[in-house]
Amino acid sequence: MLQPPHQPLQVAALPPQRVPVRERDQDAPWHTEAVCRRDEAGLFFAPSKEPTAARLSREEAAKRVCGRCPVMVECREHALLQPEPYGVWGGLTAAERRVVLARRRRRDLELKKAARPAGQIAAAG
């Protein structure tokens, strides 16, 4: 008896699910819960003279690890506040973090300008 040909299963792409945040010991640093502590550090930091295609592939793999980490937000904020100049932190590369920081600086300047009283604006101009 002939079997009908198998049709490929079509599955909608779902966003990666983050691990739910558990209650952490308030005295323990956030990074004790980081998923990357169990992975190879080479995934998150580039070797010298890494080819572009290899770097992009490695960064995407690192971002997938970050995507399932319960402390991704804390990690990202740490890297933005330090600022960490290298590696993937909180799902962002160093270049992506520079963009976020530049946007935050612009937003802060706009908020300061908007908060100035009208008299100060006229005197400054």
C-alpha positions in Angstrom: 0.0 0.0 0.0 1.4 3.4 -1.0 1.6 6.1 1.7 0.7 9.6 0.7 3.7 11.9 0.6 4.4 13.8 3.8 3.7 17.4 3.8 6.1 19.6 5.7 4.7 20.8 9.0 4.1 24.5 8.9 4.7 26.0 12.3 4.3 29.7 13.0 7.5 31.3 14.3 7.1 32.0 18.0 9.3 34.4 19.9 11.8 32.7 22.2 10.4 32.2 25.7 12.3 33.7 28.6 12.6 31.6 31.7 10.3 33.0 34.3 12.0 35.1 37.0 12.3 33.2 40.2 12.6 34.8 43.6 16.2 35.5 44.0 18.2 35.9 47.2 18.4 39.7 47.5 22.0 39.4 48.8 23.1 37.4 45.7 24.3 39.3 42.7 22.1 39.1 39.6 24.8 37.3 37.6 24.5 34.2 39.7 21.3 33.4 37.8 22.8 34.2 34.4 22.4 31.4 31.8 25.7 32.3 30.2 27.6 31.2 33.3 27.0 27.7 32.1 28.0 28.4 28.5 31.3 28.9 26.9 32.6 32.5 27.3 33.9 32.4 23.7 30.3 32.6 22.5 29.9 36.0 24.0 33.3 37.6 23.3 35.0 37.8 19.9 38.4 36.3 19.2 40.8 38.7 17.5 40.5 39.1 13.8 37.2 37.1 13.6 35.7 37.0 10.1 32.4 39.0 9.8 30.3 36.0 8.9 31.6 34.0 11.9 31.1 37.0 14.2 27.5 37.5 13.1 26.8 33.8 13.6 28.4 33.7 17.0 26.6 36.9 18.1 23.2 35.4 17.0 24.0 32.2 19.0 24.9 34.3 22.1 21.7 36.3 21.7 19.6 33.1 21.7 21.2 32.2 25.0 20.4 35.7 26.3 16.8 35.3 25.1 16.2 32.5 27.6 18.0 34.1 30.5 16.0 35.2 33.6 18.3 38.1 34.3 18.7 39.5 30.7 17.3 42.9 31.7 19.7 43.3 34.7 22.6 42.2 32.5 21.7 44.7 29.8 21.5 47.5 32.3 24.8 46.5 33.8 26.5 46.7 30.4 24.9 50.0 29.6 25.8 51.6 32.9 29.4 50.4 33.1 29.7 50.6 30.0 31.0 47.3 28.8 33.0 47.9 25.6 33.1 44.3 24.3 30.9 41.2 24.0 27.2 40.4 24.0 25.6 41.4 27.2 21.8 41.3 27.8 21.2 40.3 24.2 23.0 43.3 22.8 26.3 43.6 21.0 28.7 46.4 21.8 27.6 48.3 18.7 23.9 47.9 19.6 24.7 49.1 23.2 26.4 52.2 21.7 23.1 53.0 19.8 21.0 52.5 22.9 23.3 54.8 24.9 23.2 57.5 22.1 19.4 57.4 22.1 19.2 57.7 25.8 21.5 60.7 25.8 19.4 62.4 23.0 16.2 61.6 25.0 17.7 63.0 28.2 18.7 66.2 26.4 15.3 66.6 24.9 13.6 66.1 28.3 15.9 68.7 29.8 15.1 71.2 27.0 11.4 70.5 27.5 11.6 71.0 31.2 13.3 74.5 31.0 11.0 77.4 31.9 10.1 79.7 29.0 12.2 82.6 30.4 15.3 80.5 30.4 14.8 79.5 26.8 14.5 83.1 25.7 17.5 84.2 27.7 19.6 81.4 26.3 18.7 82.1 22.7 
